[in-house]
C-alpha cells in the first residue's frame, strides 16, 4: 500500500471488505479529536477492541482487566512479562482510563500495511486476549 491509512479510511475499508474475514463483528467510528474504531468481535464472546491510526502506526487494543481486579499486582505483572514473549503479535501493557489502571493487550503495525495484515492483526489480537484472560484467571479476584 502506498498511501497510509487514516482511521476513517481504515474504518471504511473494514466496513466494506473485511467483516466477512473477521466473522461476526460490529464496527463503529467513534469521533472526537482522535477518532477510533470500536470493534465488537461476536465470535470472541463480544470482545471489544479499539483501533486507531496515528502517524505511521495502526494501534489495536483490547482490555484485559482492571488493576483493581488483580489479587497480587506484583505476581500478575511477572506473569504478564513471562507470557508476553509467548504471545505472538501482541503485547501486554497498562493504560490509565478514567483514573484507573487497565491492563490491555495491544498490537501495532505500519499505517501502510495491507488490509489483509490489519485483519490478521485484529483476529490474532482477539485470540491472544482470550488466551491471556484464560491464563491469568487465577490471578483475578
C-alpha positions in Angstrom: 0.0 0.0 0.0 1.4 3.4 -1.0 -1.0 5.7 0.8 -1.0 5.3 4.6 -4.4 4.5 6.2 -6.2 7.0 8.3 -8.7 5.9 11.0 -11.6 7.0 8.7 -10.2 5.2 5.6 -9.5 2.1 7.5 -12.9 2.1 9.1 -14.5 2.3 5.6 -12.3 -0.5 4.3 -13.1 -2.8 7.2 -16.8 -2.0 6.9 -17.0 -2.8 3.3 -14.4 -5.6 2.9 -13.1 -7.3 6.0 -16.1 -8.1 8.0 -16.5 -11.4 6.2 -12.9 -12.3 7.0 -13.3 -11.5 10.7 -16.6 -13.4 11.2 -19.4 -11.7 13.1 -18.2 -8.2 14.0 -19.8 -4.8 14.7 -17.9 -1.7 13.7 -18.5 1.9 14.9 -16.5 5.0 14.2 -16.1 6.9 17.4 -15.5 10.6 16.7 -13.5 13.1 18.6 -10.2 14.8 18.4 -8.5 11.4 17.8 -11.2 9.2 16.2 -11.1 5.4 16.9 -12.9 2.4 15.5 -14.8 0.4 18.1 -14.8 -3.3 17.1 -17.0 -5.9 18.8 -15.9 -9.4 18.0 -19.1 -11.5 18.2 -17.3 -14.8 17.7 -15.0 -14.0 20.6 -17.7 -13.5 23.2 -18.4 -9.9 22.2 -14.8 -8.9 22.9 -14.4 -5.2 22.4 -11.3 -3.9 20.5 -10.2 -0.3 19.8 -8.3 0.6 16.6 -6.8 3.9 15.8 -4.3 5.3 13.2 -1.8 7.8 14.4 1.1 9.0 12.3 2.8 5.9 10.9 1.1 3.4 13.1 -2.1 1.4 13.4 -2.8 0.6 17.1 -5.2 -2.1 18.0 -6.0 -2.9 21.7 -8.4 -4.9 23.9 -9.0 -4.6 27.6 -7.7 -7.5 29.7 -8.7 -6.5 33.3 -8.7 -3.6 35.7 -5.8 -3.4 38.1 -8.3 -3.4 40.9 -9.4 -6.9 39.9 -5.9 -8.3 40.4 -5.2 -10.2 43.6 -1.4 -9.5 43.7 -0.2 -6.9 41.3 3.5 -7.9 41.6 2.7 -11.5 40.8 0.4 -10.5 38.0 3.0 -8.2 36.4 5.5 -11.0 36.5 3.0 -13.4 34.9 2.4 -10.8 32.2 6.1 -10.4 31.5 6.5 -14.1 31.2 3.5 -14.6 28.9 4.4 -11.7 26.6 7.2 -13.4 24.6 5.0 -16.4 24.1 2.1 -14.3 22.8 2.8 -13.8 19.1 2.0 -10.4 17.5 0.6 -9.0 20.8 1.9 -7.1 23.8 0.6 -6.6 27.3 0.6 -3.1 28.9 -1.1 -0.7 31.2 -3.3 2.3 30.3 -4.9 4.8 32.6 -8.6 5.1 31.9 -10.7 7.5 34.0 -8.1 7.4 36.7 -7.8 3.6 37.0 -5.1 1.3 35.6 -6.4 -1.0 32.9 -4.3 -3.9 31.6 -4.5 -4.2 27.9 -3.4 -6.5 25.1 -2.2 -4.5 22.1 -0.5 -4.7 18.7 0.9 -2.2 16.3 1.6 -2.2 12.6 2.5 0.2 9.9 -0.2 2.6 8.6 0.9 1.4 5.2 0.1 -2.3 5.9 -2.2 -4.0 3.5 -5.8 -4.6 4.7 -5.2 -8.3 5.0 -2.4 -7.7 7.5 -4.7 -5.4 9.5 -7.5 -8.0 9.5 -4.9 -10.6 10.7 -3.8 -8.3 13.5 -7.3 -7.9 14.7 -8.0 -11.6 14.6 -4.8 -12.6 16.3 -5.2 -9.9 19.0 -8.7 -11.1 19.8 -7.4 -14.7 20.1 -4.4 -13.6 22.2 -6.7 -11.6 24.5 -8.9 -14.6 25.2 -5.8 -16.8 25.8 -4.3 -14.2 28.2 -7.6 -13.9 30.1 -7.7 -17.7 30.5 -4.0 -17.9 31.5 -4.5 -15.1 34.1 -7.8 -16.2 35.6 -6.2 -17.5 38.8 -4.7 -14.0 39.4 -8.0 -12.2 39.5 -10.3 -11.6 42.5 
